[in-house]
Amino acid sequence: MARHTLLLAVLSLVFSPHIIRVAHSTTFTLVNKCGYTVWPGILSNAGTPPFPTTGFALSSGSSKALTAPASWGGRFWARTYCNTSSSNSFSCVTGDCSSGTVECSGNTASPPATLAEFTLDGSGGMDFYDVSLVDGYNLPVLVTPQGGSGQNCSATGCTVDINGSCPSDLRVVTTSSSSDGTTTVVACRSACEAYGSPEYCCSGAYASPATCKPSSYSEAFKSACPKAYSYAYDDATSTFTCTSGADYVITFCPSPNTSQKSSSDQQPASPTTTTGGGDAPLFTNSTMIYTGVQETSWGSAARGTIAVAVLATVSHSLLLRQML
């Protein structure tokens, strides 16, 4: 009888719901609703097992499901205007990871790029996720959890075309092959990338919430996309959480034709364009042209102290969470 009682006690301990935790394999489904091919890139955090793939083509209207390694953390983004050169080197105008191939192989996106960032099974067993414009913007992105629960377990992203209202000093444009001088706005840089000073990048003496504050630029990003990160310390309104057990859908261009980028062989119907001369001087950088840095405004926002941050290789929000 004593042995039977002991066996029951052991079994109740082993199978207690407070002890047993069934592992959930999180599925990310990447959906392309843009009117053109995009090339998603994936970067895993240091010390986190990588996905089997780190980059691939995703044609218009298609989707791809990926199963994440346990407790994965990292970022997704979409590359645009991609092509392979005569020397067989692959590159993209926006979001390029400088690997020379479709696979990013541990490289992150070159700014500007809209980022979807995740930490699975983090503090308290929760998933943490956000959409970030801290590295700038290249196309609309929406993250939608499926399953999971929690007060802040909801969709987030930036679903509008910021390129159409990007300040002239932050625009990234491509030049038409025709002789009319027409250029197309393909991305919008962060003020940190454009100006590079510590107060713009929340670095040095500005590397704290007390000294790095929203600027007119970050406030304009925030106005356009209230749920997305607009600068490094935008956690309060931009970090979302779900109980472990959720899957996630990442949609590029969630509203058809909201983005004005394309692959090299497909053009959107109505690109955001400027004509040669424009409202700021131009200088070339490889296949891209950046409009010159100058005093400018975005809508009604007056230009003030710029404190938009960019962390090129490590996610701002993921880093902060790992420090908790």
C-alpha positions in Angstrom: 0.0 0.0 0.0 2.8 2.3 0.9 4.6 1.6 -2.4 1.3 2.3 -4.3 0.8 5.6 -2.5 4.4 6.6 -3.2 3.9 5.8 -6.9 0.8 7.9 -7.1 2.6 10.8 -5.4 5.5 10.6 -7.9 3.1 10.4 -10.9 1.1 13.4 -9.7 4.3 15.3 -9.4 5.6 14.3 -12.8 2.3 15.1 -14.6 1.4 18.2 -12.6 0.4 21.1 -14.9 2.7 23.3 -12.9 5.7 21.1 -13.8 4.9 20.0 -17.3 5.4 22.5 -20.1 4.6 21.4 -23.5 6.9 23.0 -26.0 5.3 25.0 -28.8 6.9 25.2 -32.2 6.1 28.8 -33.3 5.3 29.1 -37.0 6.0 32.4 -38.9 4.0 32.8 -42.1 5.4 35.5 -44.4 2.8 36.8 -46.9 3.6 39.1 -49.8 0.6 41.3 -50.8 2.9 43.7 -52.7 2.3 43.9 -56.4 5.9 42.7 -57.0 8.5 40.2 -55.7 10.2 40.9 -52.4 13.2 39.0 -50.9 12.7 38.5 -47.1 15.8 38.4 -45.0 16.1 36.8 -41.6 18.7 37.5 -38.9 18.8 35.5 -35.6 20.1 37.0 -32.4 23.5 36.1 -31.2 23.4 32.7 -29.4 20.0 31.8 -31.0 19.8 28.9 -33.4 19.2 30.1 -36.9 16.4 29.2 -39.3 17.3 26.8 -42.1 17.1 29.7 -44.5 18.2 33.3 -44.0 16.8 34.7 -47.3 14.6 33.8 -50.2 12.4 35.2 -53.0 8.6 35.7 -52.3 6.6 36.4 -55.3 3.5 38.7 -55.3 0.5 36.9 -53.8 2.5 34.1 -52.3 3.4 33.0 -48.8 5.9 30.9 -47.0 5.6 29.2 -43.5 8.7 28.7 -41.4 9.0 26.9 -38.0 11.2 28.8 -35.5 13.8 27.1 -33.3 12.9 27.0 -29.7 13.2 30.3 -27.8 14.2 32.1 -31.0 14.9 35.8 -31.3 15.7 37.9 -34.3 14.3 40.0 -37.1 12.6 39.8 -40.5 12.5 42.4 -43.3 11.9 42.6 -47.0 14.4 43.5 -49.6 13.3 45.3 -52.8 14.7 46.2 -56.2 16.9 43.1 -56.2 18.9 41.7 -59.1 21.9 39.5 -59.9 24.8 41.1 -61.7 26.8 39.8 -64.6 29.4 38.5 -62.1 26.6 36.5 -60.3 26.5 38.8 -57.3 23.0 39.4 -55.8 22.1 42.8 -54.3 19.1 44.9 -53.5 18.5 48.7 -53.4 16.7 48.5 -50.1 17.2 46.1 -47.2 20.3 44.6 -48.8 22.3 42.3 -46.4 25.6 42.6 -48.4 26.1 38.8 -48.6 26.3 38.7 -52.4 23.6 35.9 -52.4 19.9 35.6 -51.8 20.8 34.1 -48.4 21.8 36.7 -45.9 24.0 34.3 -43.9 24.1 36.1 -40.6 24.1 39.7 -42.1 21.5 42.2 -41.1 19.6 44.7 -43.3 21.3 47.8 -44.5 19.2 50.8 -43.5 16.6 51.9 -44.3 14.4 48.9 -43.8 11.2 48.2 -41.9 11.9 45.5 -39.3 9.7 42.9 -37.6 11.4 41.9 -34.4 10.7 39.0 -32.1 11.9 37.4 -28.8 10.1 34.1 -28.3 9.6 32.5 -24.8 11.2 35.5 -23.2 10.7 37.0 -19.7 7.8 35.3 -17.9 7.5 32.8 -20.8 6.0 35.6 -23.0 6.7 36.3 -26.7 7.8 39.9 -27.3 7.4 41.5 -30.8 7.4 44.8 -32.5 7.6 46.6 -35.9 10.4 49.1 -36.0 11.1 52.2 -38.0 14.3 53.0 -36.1 16.4 51.7 -39.0 14.2 53.7 -41.4 11.4 52.5 -43.7 11.2 50.8 -47.0 7.7 49.2 -47.2 4.6 48.6 -45.1 4.7 45.6 -42.7 2.0 44.1 -40.4 2.5 41.5 -37.7 -0.6 39.5 -36.7 -0.5 36.9 -33.9 -2.6 33.8 -34.2 -3.4 32.0 -31.0 -1.8 33.1 -27.7 -3.3 35.5 -25.3 -2.6 38.6 -23.2 -3.7 42.1 -22.8 -1.2 43.3 -25.4 -1.4 40.3 -27.8 -2.6 42.1 -30.9 -1.6 43.2 -34.4 1.0 45.8 -34.9 2.9 47.4 -37.7 3.2 50.2 -40.1 0.7 49.9 -43.0 1.0 53.3 -44.7 3.2 54.5 -47.5 5.7 56.7 -45.6 7.8 57.1 -48.8 5.2 59.3 -50.2 5.6 61.9 -47.4 9.3 61.3 -46.6 11.2 64.6 -46.0 13.5 65.5 -48.9 16.7 65.0 -46.8 15.7 61.5 -45.8 14.6 60.1 -49.2 16.3 57.3 -51.0 15.5 57.4 -54.7 16.4 55.5 -57.8 16.8 57.2 -61.2 14.9 56.2 -64.3 16.8 54.8 -67.2 15.0 57.3 -69.4 16.5 60.7 -70.2 13.7 62.7 -68.4 15.5 62.7 -65.0 12.6 61.1 -63.2 13.4 59.5 -59.8 11.4 57.1 -57.7 11.4 57.3 -53.9 12.1 53.7 -52.7 12.8 54.2 -48.9 12.9 56.8 -46.1 16.0 57.0 -43.9 16.2 57.6 -40.2 17.5 60.9 -39.0 20.3 59.0 -37.3 21.5 57.6 -40.6 21.1 61.0 -42.4 22.9 63.1 -39.8 24.9 60.6 -37.7 25.4 62.7 -34.5 25.0 61.1 -31.0 21.9 63.1 -30.2 20.3 61.8 -33.4 21.3 58.2 -32.6 20.7 58.0 -28.9 24.4 57.2 -28.3 27.1 58.6 -26.1 25.7 61.2 -23.7 22.2 60.6 -25.3 22.1 56.8 -24.6 19.3 56.9 -22.0 15.6 57.6 -21.9 16.3 60.7 -19.9 18.5 62.3 -22.6 17.1 60.7 -25.8 13.7 62.2 -26.5 11.3 62.1 -29.4 12.1 64.6 -32.2 9.9 66.2 -34.9 11.1 63.4 -37.2 10.3 60.5 -34.9 7.0 62.1 -34.0 6.1 62.3 -37.7 6.9 58.5 -38.0 4.8 57.9 -34.9 1.9 59.9 -36.2 2.0 57.9 -39.4 2.4 54.5 -37.6 1.3 54.9 -34.0 2.1 51.2 -33.0 5.6 51.1 -34.6 8.9 52.0 -32.9 9.8 55.5 -34.0 13.0 55.9 -31.8 15.0 53.7 -29.4 13.1 54.4 -26.2 9.6 54.0 -27.7 8.8 50.9 -25.7 5.7 52.0 -23.9 3.5 52.1 -27.1 5.4 49.8 -29.4 6.3 46.5 -27.6 3.6 43.8 -27.8 3.4 40.5 -26.0 1.6 37.2 -26.3 1.7 34.1 -24.1 3.9 31.4 -25.7 1.8 29.3 -28.0 1.1 32.0 -30.6 2.0 31.8 -34.2 2.6 34.9 -36.3 1.7 36.2 -39.8 4.1 38.8 -41.2 2.5 40.6 -44.1 4.4 42.8 -46.5 2.2 45.5 -48.1 -0.9 44.5 -46.1 -3.0 47.0 -48.1 -2.5 46.3 -51.9 -0.5 49.0 -53.7 0.4 51.0 -50.6 4.1 50.7 -51.2 6.0 52.2 -54.1 8.9 49.8 -54.4 9.5 47.1 -57.0 11.8 44.4 -58.2 14.0 45.2 -61.1 11.5 43.6 -63.6 8.2 44.8 -62.1 7.1 48.4 -61.5 4.2 49.6 -59.3 1.3 51.3 -61.1 1.9 54.7 -59.5 5.4 55.2 -58.0 6.2 58.1 -55.8 8.4 60.2 -58.1 10.3 63.4 -58.2 11.7 65.1 -61.3 15.3 66.0 -61.8 16.3 69.1 -59.9 13.8 68.5 -57.1 13.8 70.4 -53.8 17.2 69.4 -52.6 20.6 68.7 -54.2 21.3 65.1 -55.1 24.4 62.9 -54.7 24.9 59.4 -55.9 25.7 56.3 -53.9 26.1 53.1 -55.9 22.7 52.5 -57.5 20.9 54.8 -55.2 20.7 58.6 -55.0 20.2 60.3 -51.6 18.7 63.7 -51.5 21.0 66.1 -49.7 20.8 66.9 -46.0 19.2 70.3 -45.4 16.8 72.1 -43.2 13.3 70.8 -44.0 10.0 69.9 -42.5 7.7 66.9 -42.6 4.1 68.1 -43.0 3.3 70.6 -40.2 6.1 69.2 -38.0 8.8 71.8 -37.4 12.4 70.5 -37.6 13.8 70.2 -34.1 16.5 68.3 -32.3 16.7 65.0 -34.0 16.8 62.0 -31.7 15.8 59.1 -34.0 18.0 56.1 -33.3 19.3 53.3 -35.4 21.1 50.2 -34.2 22.4 48.7 -37.4 23.3 45.2 -36.1 21.4 44.7 -32.9 17.7 45.3 -32.3 17.1 48.1 -29.9 14.1 46.5 -28.3 15.4 43.0 -28.1 18.6 44.2 -26.5 16.7 46.2 -23.9 14.5 43.1 -23.1 17.5 40.9 -22.7 18.9 43.3 -20.1 15.8 42.9 -17.9 
